[in-house]
Amino acid sequence: MSQTTIFELLGITGISIGVVAYVPQVVHLAREHSSAGVSGRAWAMWLTSSLLIGALALHRHDPVFIGLQASSLTSTAVIVLLTHRYRGMVCETHAHLRTGASDRDGVPGATRSSVND
């Protein structure tokens, strides 16, 4: 096995770990319909970054680099879309955090039951 093959396999393993790292965020957004604690702006910046770095990967014709950016772009796009879709909605797990904030600010936090689906 050549050194290039070893490093490509390491890169593919890294991509796999990266994909798995996105799963909890995507599952929580999709299952709980809650965007509490998720910064839509930060994820939009990651999406923009993935697009720009993906252009470089395509320019270099590097399959591992392209795979990394494709997985990041896909995962980030899903998170941005779900964050926008469930904007202002809070699951029961995060509701207690909003309750504390509403007590201090005098503004009640939005929950799934108070937002029209």
Buried (B, 14 or more C-beta within 10 A) or exposed (E): EEEEEEEBEEBBEEBEEBBEEBEEBBEBBBEBBBBBEBEBEEBBEBBEBBBEBBEEBEEEEBEBBBBBBBBBBEBBBBBBBBBEEBEEBBBEEBBEEBEEEBEEEEEEBBBBEEEEE
